[in-house]
């Protein structure tokens, strides 16, 4: 049986992470293959999803 649990999130740490994700600077694409890492669009999509998840965890989606 799985028991419910809560993770003790640090609000200050979550706010800092959300700020860092929002302040990410994206470089222009260097090459079109994966020789330089993950494509910019993939990274941007993941960061936007993480930021939205942090918003939901903190329940401040509309607050700035």
HTML snippet that shows the backbone in 3Dmol.js (N, CA, C, O; Angstrom):
<script src="https://3Dmol.org/build/3Dmol-min.js"></script>
<div id="view" style="width:600px;height:400px;position:relative"></div>
<script>
const pdb = `
ATOM      1  N   UNK A   1       0.841  -1.175   0.000  1.00  0.00           N
ATOM      2  CA  UNK A   1       0.000   0.000   0.000  1.00  0.00           C
ATOM      3  C   UNK A   1       0.887   1.239   0.000  1.00  0.00           C
ATOM      4  O   UNK A   1       1.900   1.291   0.697  1.00  0.00           O
ATOM      5  N   UNK A   2       0.496   2.229  -0.784  1.00  0.00           N
ATOM      6  CA  UNK A   2       1.245   3.475  -0.867  1.00  0.00           C
ATOM      7  C   UNK A   2       0.609   4.481   0.081  1.00  0.00           C
ATOM      8  O   UNK A   2      -0.596   4.729   0.030  1.00  0.00           O
ATOM      9  N   UNK A   3       1.432   5.052   0.942  1.00  0.00           N
ATOM     10  CA  UNK A   3       0.949   6.051   1.898  1.00  0.00           C
ATOM     11  C   UNK A   3       1.190   7.453   1.344  1.00  0.00           C
ATOM     12  O   UNK A   3       2.248   7.716   0.772  1.00  0.00           O
ATOM     13  N   UNK A   4       0.225   8.353   1.506  1.00  0.00           N
ATOM     14  CA  UNK A   4       0.438   9.732   1.056  1.00  0.00           C
ATOM     15  C   UNK A   4       1.551  10.392   1.872  1.00  0.00           C
ATOM     16  O   UNK A   4       1.738  10.095   3.052  1.00  0.00           O
ATOM     17  N   UNK A   5       2.269  11.278   1.228  1.00  0.00           N
ATOM     18  CA  UNK A   5       3.345  11.983   1.917  1.00  0.00           C
ATOM     19  C   UNK A   5       3.457  13.383   1.343  1.00  0.00           C
ATOM     20  O   UNK A   5       2.926  13.671   0.270  1.00  0.00           O
ATOM     21  N   UNK A   6       4.142  14.235   2.052  1.00  0.00           N
ATOM     22  CA  UNK A   6       4.389  15.599   1.595  1.00  0.00           C
ATOM     23  C   UNK A   6       5.892  15.830   1.583  1.00  0.00           C
ATOM     24  O   UNK A   6       6.622  15.358   2.454  1.00  0.00           O
ATOM     25  N   UNK A   7       6.324  16.555   0.588  1.00  0.00           N
ATOM     26  CA  UNK A   7       7.740  16.915   0.485  1.00  0.00           C
ATOM     27  C   UNK A   7       7.887  18.323   1.052  1.00  0.00           C
ATOM     28  O   UNK A   7       7.166  19.229   0.637  1.00  0.00           O
ATOM     29  N   UNK A   8       8.804  18.521   1.988  1.00  0.00           N
ATOM     30  CA  UNK A   8       8.958  19.850   2.590  1.00  0.00           C
ATOM     31  C   UNK A   8       9.701  20.803   1.641  1.00  0.00           C
ATOM     32  O   UNK A   8      10.921  20.945   1.729  1.00  0.00           O
ATOM     33  N   UNK A   9       8.951  21.461   0.726  1.00  0.00           N
ATOM     34  CA  UNK A   9       9.553  22.398  -0.221  1.00  0.00           C
ATOM     35  C   UNK A   9       9.998  23.654   0.497  1.00  0.00           C
ATOM     36  O   UNK A   9       9.297  24.162   1.371  1.00  0.00           O
ATOM     37  N   UNK A  10      11.147  24.144   0.131  1.00  0.00           N
ATOM     38  CA  UNK A  10      11.640  25.416   0.649  1.00  0.00           C
ATOM     39  C   UNK A  10      11.114  26.523  -0.265  1.00  0.00           C
ATOM     40  O   UNK A  10      11.556  26.618  -1.410  1.00  0.00           O
ATOM     41  N   UNK A  11      10.183  27.363   0.202  1.00  0.00           N
ATOM     42  CA  UNK A  11       9.614  28.400  -0.665  1.00  0.00           C
ATOM     43  C   UNK A  11      10.666  29.330  -1.272  1.00  0.00           C
ATOM     44  O   UNK A  11      10.544  29.747  -2.423  1.00  0.00           O
ATOM     45  N   UNK A  12      11.692  29.649  -0.495  1.00  0.00           N
ATOM     46  CA  UNK A  12      12.751  30.518  -1.009  1.00  0.00           C
ATOM     47  C   UNK A  12      13.537  29.849  -2.131  1.00  0.00           C
ATOM     48  O   UNK A  12      13.903  30.493  -3.114  1.00  0.00           O
ATOM     49  N   UNK A  13      13.791  28.555  -1.976  1.00  0.00           N
ATOM     50  CA  UNK A  13      14.503  27.810  -3.009  1.00  0.00           C
ATOM     51  C   UNK A  13      13.691  27.685  -4.284  1.00  0.00           C
ATOM     52  O   UNK A  13      14.233  27.778  -5.386  1.00  0.00           O
ATOM     53  N   UNK A  14      12.379  27.472  -4.131  1.00  0.00           N
ATOM     54  CA  UNK A  14      11.510  27.393  -5.303  1.00  0.00           C
ATOM     55  C   UNK A  14      11.427  28.743  -6.015  1.00  0.00           C
ATOM     56  O   UNK A  14      11.437  28.797  -7.245  1.00  0.00           O
ATOM     57  N   UNK A  15      11.346  29.822  -5.256  1.00  0.00           N
ATOM     58  CA  UNK A  15      11.293  31.159  -5.856  1.00  0.00           C
ATOM     59  C   UNK A  15      12.586  31.441  -6.619  1.00  0.00           C
ATOM     60  O   UNK A  15      12.555  32.004  -7.713  1.00  0.00           O
ATOM     61  N   UNK A  16      13.716  31.051  -6.042  1.00  0.00           N
ATOM     62  CA  UNK A  16      15.009  31.252  -6.698  1.00  0.00           C
ATOM     63  C   UNK A  16      15.100  30.439  -7.989  1.00  0.00           C
ATOM     64  O   UNK A  16      15.571  30.940  -9.010  1.00  0.00           O
ATOM     65  N   UNK A  17      14.651  29.193  -7.940  1.00  0.00           N
ATOM     66  CA  UNK A  17      14.682  28.350  -9.129  1.00  0.00           C
ATOM     67  C   UNK A  17      13.784  28.913 -10.221  1.00  0.00           C
ATOM     68  O   UNK A  17      14.171  28.938 -11.390  1.00  0.00           O
ATOM     69  N   UNK A  18      12.588  29.364  -9.854  1.00  0.00           N
ATOM     70  CA  UNK A  18      11.677  29.950 -10.832  1.00  0.00           C
ATOM     71  C   UNK A  18      12.302  31.187 -11.464  1.00  0.00           C
ATOM     72  O   UNK A  18      12.197  31.385 -12.674  1.00  0.00           O
ATOM     73  N   UNK A  19      12.949  32.016 -10.657  1.00  0.00           N
ATOM     74  CA  UNK A  19      13.629  33.209 -11.172  1.00  0.00           C
ATOM     75  C   UNK A  19      14.752  32.823 -12.138  1.00  0.00           C
ATOM     76  O   UNK A  19      14.883  33.417 -13.208  1.00  0.00           O
ATOM     77  N   UNK A  20      15.554  31.836 -11.761  1.00  0.00           N
ATOM     78  CA  UNK A  20      16.666  31.410 -12.622  1.00  0.00           C
ATOM     79  C   UNK A  20      16.167  30.841 -13.943  1.00  0.00           C
ATOM     80  O   UNK A  20      16.752  31.105 -14.994  1.00  0.00           O
ATOM     81  N   UNK A  21      15.089  30.063 -13.896  1.00  0.00           N
ATOM     82  CA  UNK A  21      14.540  29.508 -15.137  1.00  0.00           C
ATOM     83  C   UNK A  21      14.025  30.627 -16.041  1.00  0.00           C
ATOM     84  O   UNK A  21      14.211  30.586 -17.258  1.00  0.00           O
ATOM     85  N   UNK A  22      13.379  31.624 -15.440  1.00  0.00           N
ATOM     86  CA  UNK A  22      12.863  32.746 -16.217  1.00  0.00           C
ATOM     87  C   UNK A  22      13.949  33.639 -16.782  1.00  0.00           C
ATOM     88  O   UNK A  22      13.745  34.300 -17.801  1.00  0.00           O
ATOM     89  N   UNK A  23      15.106  33.665 -16.127  1.00  0.00           N
ATOM     90  CA  UNK A  23      16.212  34.521 -16.561  1.00  0.00           C
ATOM     91  C   UNK A  23      17.174  33.814 -17.510  1.00  0.00           C
ATOM     92  O   UNK A  23      18.203  34.378 -17.881  1.00  0.00           O
ATOM     93  N   UNK A  24      16.850  32.596 -17.903  1.00  0.00           N
ATOM     94  CA  UNK A  24      17.729  31.845 -18.797  1.00  0.00           C
ATOM     95  C   UNK A  24      17.879  32.575 -20.123  1.00  0.00           C
ATOM     96  O   UNK A  24      16.893  32.989 -20.732  1.00  0.00           O
ATOM     97  N   UNK A  25      19.121  32.726 -20.560  1.00  0.00           N
ATOM     98  CA  UNK A  25      19.395  33.328 -21.866  1.00  0.00           C
ATOM     99  C   UNK A  25      19.655  32.208 -22.858  1.00  0.00           C
ATOM    100  O   UNK A  25      20.440  31.298 -22.588  1.00  0.00           O
ATOM    101  N   UNK A  26      18.998  32.277 -23.999  1.00  0.00           N
ATOM    102  CA  UNK A  26      19.105  31.234 -25.007  1.00  0.00           C
ATOM    103  C   UNK A  26      20.005  31.714 -26.140  1.00  0.00           C
ATOM    104  O   UNK A  26      19.808  32.802 -26.682  1.00  0.00           O
ATOM    105  N   UNK A  27      20.979  30.909 -26.488  1.00  0.00           N
ATOM    106  CA  UNK A  27      21.855  31.257 -27.605  1.00  0.00           C
ATOM    107  C   UNK A  27      21.187  30.870 -28.918  1.00  0.00           C
ATOM    108  O   UNK A  27      20.247  30.077 -28.947  1.00  0.00           O
ATOM    109  N   UNK A  28      21.689  31.442 -29.995  1.00  0.00           N
ATOM    110  CA  UNK A  28      21.208  31.050 -31.314  1.00  0.00           C
ATOM    111  C   UNK A  28      21.724  29.652 -31.623  1.00  0.00           C
ATOM    112  O   UNK A  28      22.756  29.233 -31.097  1.00  0.00           O
ATOM    113  N   UNK A  29      21.007  28.935 -32.473  1.00  0.00           N
ATOM    114  CA  UNK A  29      21.417  27.581 -32.853  1.00  0.00           C
ATOM    115  C   UNK A  29      22.760  27.640 -33.586  1.00  0.00           C
ATOM    116  O   UNK A  29      22.950  28.456 -34.487  1.00  0.00           O
ATOM    117  N   UNK A  30      23.687  26.763 -33.187  1.00  0.00           N
ATOM    118  CA  UNK A  30      25.005  26.717 -33.807  1.00  0.00           C
ATOM    119  C   UNK A  30      24.983  25.734 -34.977  1.00  0.00           C
ATOM    120  O   UNK A  30      25.450  26.048 -36.072  1.00  0.00           O
ATOM    121  N   UNK A  31      24.453  24.581 -34.742  1.00  0.00           N
ATOM    122  CA  UNK A  31      24.333  23.550 -35.768  1.00  0.00           C
ATOM    123  C   UNK A  31      22.940  22.930 -35.666  1.00  0.00           C
ATOM    124  O   UNK A  31      22.241  23.124 -34.671  1.00  0.00           O
ATOM    125  N   UNK A  32      22.546  22.196 -36.680  1.00  0.00           N
ATOM    126  CA  UNK A  32      21.200  21.619 -36.682  1.00  0.00           C
ATOM    127  C   UNK A  32      21.147  20.190 -36.155  1.00  0.00           C
ATOM    128  O   UNK A  32      20.071  19.595 -36.104  1.00  0.00           O
ATOM    129  N   UNK A  33      22.290  19.629 -35.763  1.00  0.00           N
ATOM    130  CA  UNK A  33      22.272  18.276 -35.213  1.00  0.00           C
ATOM    131  C   UNK A  33      22.518  18.340 -33.707  1.00  0.00           C
ATOM    132  O   UNK A  33      22.559  19.429 -33.135  1.00  0.00           O
ATOM    133  N   UNK A  34      22.677  17.215 -33.078  1.00  0.00           N
ATOM    134  CA  UNK A  34      22.848  17.169 -31.621  1.00  0.00           C
ATOM    135  C   UNK A  34      24.308  17.185 -31.174  1.00  0.00           C
ATOM    136  O   UNK A  34      24.595  16.862 -30.021  1.00  0.00           O
ATOM    137  N   UNK A  35      25.237  17.554 -32.058  1.00  0.00           N
ATOM    138  CA  UNK A  35      26.655  17.540 -31.692  1.00  0.00           C
ATOM    139  C   UNK A  35      26.992  18.571 -30.609  1.00  0.00           C
ATOM    140  O   UNK A  35      28.003  18.435 -29.920  1.00  0.00           O
ATOM    141  N   UNK A  36      26.150  19.601 -30.458  1.00  0.00           N
ATOM    142  CA  UNK A  36      26.372  20.603 -29.415  1.00  0.00           C
ATOM    143  C   UNK A  36      25.371  20.489 -28.274  1.00  0.00           C
ATOM    144  O   UNK A  36      25.255  21.407 -27.463  1.00  0.00           O
ATOM    145  N   UNK A  37      24.655  19.390 -28.201  1.00  0.00           N
ATOM    146  CA  UNK A  37      23.708  19.188 -27.115  1.00  0.00           C
ATOM    147  C   UNK A  37      22.271  19.213 -27.579  1.00  0.00           C
ATOM    148  O   UNK A  37      21.984  19.047 -28.765  1.00  0.00           O
ATOM    149  N   UNK A  38      21.383  19.420 -26.650  1.00  0.00           N
ATOM    150  CA  UNK A  38      19.945  19.395 -26.911  1.00  0.00           C
ATOM    151  C   UNK A  38      19.541  20.627 -27.720  1.00  0.00           C
ATOM    152  O   UNK A  38      20.073  21.715 -27.503  1.00  0.00           O
ATOM    153  N   UNK A  39      18.606  20.458 -28.646  1.00  0.00           N
ATOM    154  CA  UNK A  39      18.140  21.582 -29.449  1.00  0.00           C
ATOM    155  C   UNK A  39      17.479  22.642 -28.571  1.00  0.00           C
ATOM    156  O   UNK A  39      16.897  22.333 -27.532  1.00  0.00           O
ATOM    157  N   UNK A  40      17.580  23.891 -29.007  1.00  0.00           N
ATOM    158  CA  UNK A  40      17.053  25.023 -28.239  1.00  0.00           C
ATOM    159  C   UNK A  40      15.558  24.885 -27.966  1.00  0.00           C
ATOM    160  O   UNK A  40      15.110  25.166 -26.854  1.00  0.00           O
ATOM    161  N   UNK A  41      14.793  24.465 -28.940  1.00  0.00           N
ATOM    162  CA  UNK A  41      13.342  24.324 -28.760  1.00  0.00           C
ATOM    163  C   UNK A  41      12.985  23.312 -27.691  1.00  0.00           C
ATOM    164  O   UNK A  41      12.040  23.518 -26.930  1.00  0.00           O
ATOM    165  N   UNK A  42      13.735  22.217 -27.626  1.00  0.00           N
ATOM    166  CA  UNK A  42      13.487  21.184 -26.621  1.00  0.00           C
ATOM    167  C   UNK A  42      13.788  21.729 -25.224  1.00  0.00           C
ATOM    168  O   UNK A  42      13.012  21.536 -24.289  1.00  0.00           O
ATOM    169  N   UNK A  43      14.922  22.408 -25.101  1.00  0.00           N
ATOM    170  CA  UNK A  43      15.287  22.981 -23.800  1.00  0.00           C
ATOM    171  C   UNK A  43      14.278  24.031 -23.356  1.00  0.00           C
ATOM    172  O   UNK A  43      13.870  24.050 -22.195  1.00  0.00           O
ATOM    173  N   UNK A  44      13.875  24.898 -24.267  1.00  0.00           N
ATOM    174  CA  UNK A  44      12.905  25.935 -23.942  1.00  0.00           C
ATOM    175  C   UNK A  44      11.577  25.354 -23.505  1.00  0.00           C
ATOM    176  O   UNK A  44      10.953  25.855 -22.569  1.00  0.00           O
ATOM    177  N   UNK A  45      11.139  24.299 -24.176  1.00  0.00           N
ATOM    178  CA  UNK A  45       9.894  23.635 -23.818  1.00  0.00           C
ATOM    179  C   UNK A  45       9.981  23.058 -22.405  1.00  0.00           C
ATOM    180  O   UNK A  45       9.061  23.219 -21.603  1.00  0.00           O
ATOM    181  N   UNK A  46      11.084  22.391 -22.110  1.00  0.00           N
ATOM    182  CA  UNK A  46      11.250  21.795 -20.774  1.00  0.00           C
ATOM    183  C   UNK A  46      11.275  22.859 -19.691  1.00  0.00           C
ATOM    184  O   UNK A  46      10.647  22.694 -18.645  1.00  0.00           O
ATOM    185  N   UNK A  47      11.995  23.950 -19.931  1.00  0.00           N
ATOM    186  CA  UNK A  47      12.064  25.024 -18.938  1.00  0.00           C
ATOM    187  C   UNK A  47      10.688  25.632 -18.708  1.00  0.00           C
ATOM    188  O   UNK A  47      10.331  25.929 -17.568  1.00  0.00           O
ATOM    189  N   UNK A  48       9.907  25.824 -19.772  1.00  0.00           N
ATOM    190  CA  UNK A  48       8.566  26.389 -19.582  1.00  0.00           C
ATOM    191  C   UNK A  48       7.676  25.438 -18.797  1.00  0.00           C
ATOM    192  O   UNK A  48       6.865  25.882 -17.984  1.00  0.00           O
ATOM    193  N   UNK A  49       7.816  24.139 -19.026  1.00  0.00           N
ATOM    194  CA  UNK A  49       7.032  23.156 -18.264  1.00  0.00           C
ATOM    195  C   UNK A  49       7.447  23.149 -16.797  1.00  0.00           C
ATOM    196  O   UNK A  49       6.593  23.097 -15.911  1.00  0.00           O
ATOM    197  N   UNK A  50       8.766  23.202 -16.533  1.00  0.00           N
ATOM    198  CA  UNK A  50       9.242  23.229 -15.144  1.00  0.00           C
ATOM    199  C   UNK A  50       8.749  24.484 -14.450  1.00  0.00           C
ATOM    200  O   UNK A  50       8.327  24.432 -13.295  1.00  0.00           O
ATOM    201  N   UNK A  51       8.799  25.598 -15.138  1.00  0.00           N
ATOM    202  CA  UNK A  51       8.354  26.856 -14.551  1.00  0.00           C
ATOM    203  C   UNK A  51       6.860  26.797 -14.218  1.00  0.00           C
ATOM    204  O   UNK A  51       6.433  27.273 -13.166  1.00  0.00           O
ATOM    205  N   UNK A  52       6.077  26.213 -15.114  1.00  0.00           N
ATOM    206  CA  UNK A  52       4.639  26.068 -14.857  1.00  0.00           C
ATOM    207  C   UNK A  52       4.396  25.143 -13.667  1.00  0.00           C
ATOM    208  O   UNK A  52       3.501  25.397 -12.861  1.00  0.00           O
ATOM    209  N   UNK A  53       5.182  24.076 -13.550  1.00  0.00           N
ATOM    210  CA  UNK A  53       5.033  23.152 -12.422  1.00  0.00           C
ATOM    211  C   UNK A  53       5.392  23.847 -11.111  1.00  0.00           C
ATOM    212  O   UNK A  53       4.726  23.634 -10.098  1.00  0.00           O
ATOM    213  N   UNK A  54       6.435  24.675 -11.122  1.00  0.00           N
ATOM    214  CA  UNK A  54       6.799  25.421  -9.915  1.00  0.00           C
ATOM    215  C   UNK A  54       5.695  26.391  -9.537  1.00  0.00           C
ATOM    216  O   UNK A  54       5.398  26.578  -8.357  1.00  0.00           O
ATOM    217  N   UNK A  55       5.090  27.005 -10.538  1.00  0.00           N
ATOM    218  CA  UNK A  55       3.980  27.922 -10.309  1.00  0.00           C
ATOM    219  C   UNK A  55       2.843  27.205  -9.598  1.00  0.00           C
ATOM    220  O   UNK A  55       2.267  27.728  -8.643  1.00  0.00           O
ATOM    221  N   UNK A  56       2.524  26.007 -10.069  1.00  0.00           N
ATOM    222  CA  UNK A  56       1.428  25.249  -9.477  1.00  0.00           C
ATOM    223  C   UNK A  56       1.770  24.804  -8.067  1.00  0.00           C
ATOM    224  O   UNK A  56       0.901  24.808  -7.196  1.00  0.00           O
ATOM    225  N   UNK A  57       3.025  24.417  -7.820  1.00  0.00           N
ATOM    226  CA  UNK A  57       3.428  23.982  -6.482  1.00  0.00           C
ATOM    227  C   UNK A  57       3.340  25.119  -5.488  1.00  0.00           C
ATOM    228  O   UNK A  57       2.971  24.911  -4.332  1.00  0.00           O
ATOM    229  N   UNK A  58       3.682  26.343  -5.937  1.00  0.00           N
ATOM    230  CA  UNK A  58       3.670  27.485  -5.036  1.00  0.00           C
ATOM    231  C   UNK A  58       2.316  28.168  -5.014  1.00  0.00           C
ATOM    232  O   UNK A  58       2.074  29.025  -4.165  1.00  0.00           O
ATOM    233  N   UNK A  59       1.425  27.804  -5.933  1.00  0.00           N
ATOM    234  CA  UNK A  59       0.086  28.384  -6.020  1.00  0.00           C
ATOM    235  C   UNK A  59       0.144  29.896  -6.213  1.00  0.00           C
ATOM    236  O   UNK A  59      -0.615  30.644  -5.597  1.00  0.00           O
ATOM    237  N   UNK A  60       1.071  30.338  -7.092  1.00  0.00           N
ATOM    238  CA  UNK A  60       1.188  31.766  -7.363  1.00  0.00           C
ATOM    239  C   UNK A  60       1.282  32.029  -8.864  1.00  0.00           C
ATOM    240  O   UNK A  60       2.050  32.884  -9.307  1.00  0.00           O
ATOM    241  N   UNK A  61       0.509  31.299  -9.626  1.00  0.00           N
ATOM    242  CA  UNK A  61       0.605  31.385 -11.081  1.00  0.00           C
ATOM    243  C   UNK A  61       0.370  32.790 -11.620  1.00  0.00           C
ATOM    244  O   UNK A  61       0.926  33.148 -12.658  1.00  0.00           O
ATOM    245  N   UNK A  62      -0.429  33.581 -10.947  1.00  0.00           N
ATOM    246  CA  UNK A  62      -0.699  34.929 -11.431  1.00  0.00           C
ATOM    247  C   UNK A  62       0.156  35.980 -10.740  1.00  0.00           C
ATOM    248  O   UNK A  62       0.226  37.115 -11.212  1.00  0.00           O
ATOM    249  N   UNK A  63       0.801  35.639  -9.646  1.00  0.00           N
ATOM    250  CA  UNK A  63       1.582  36.615  -8.873  1.00  0.00           C
ATOM    251  C   UNK A  63       2.940  36.845  -9.497  1.00  0.00           C
ATOM    252  O   UNK A  63       3.518  35.932 -10.086  1.00  0.00           O
ATOM    253  N   UNK A  64       3.445  38.033  -9.375  1.00  0.00           N
ATOM    254  CA  UNK A  64       4.796  38.361  -9.847  1.00  0.00           C
ATOM    255  C   UNK A  64       5.622  38.842  -8.689  1.00  0.00           C
ATOM    256  O   UNK A  64       6.795  39.172  -8.862  1.00  0.00           O
TER     257      UNK A  64
END
`;
const viewer = $3Dmol.createViewer("view");
viewer.addModel(pdb, "pdb");
viewer.setStyle({}, {cartoon: {color: "spectrum"}});
viewer.zoomTo();
viewer.render();
</script>
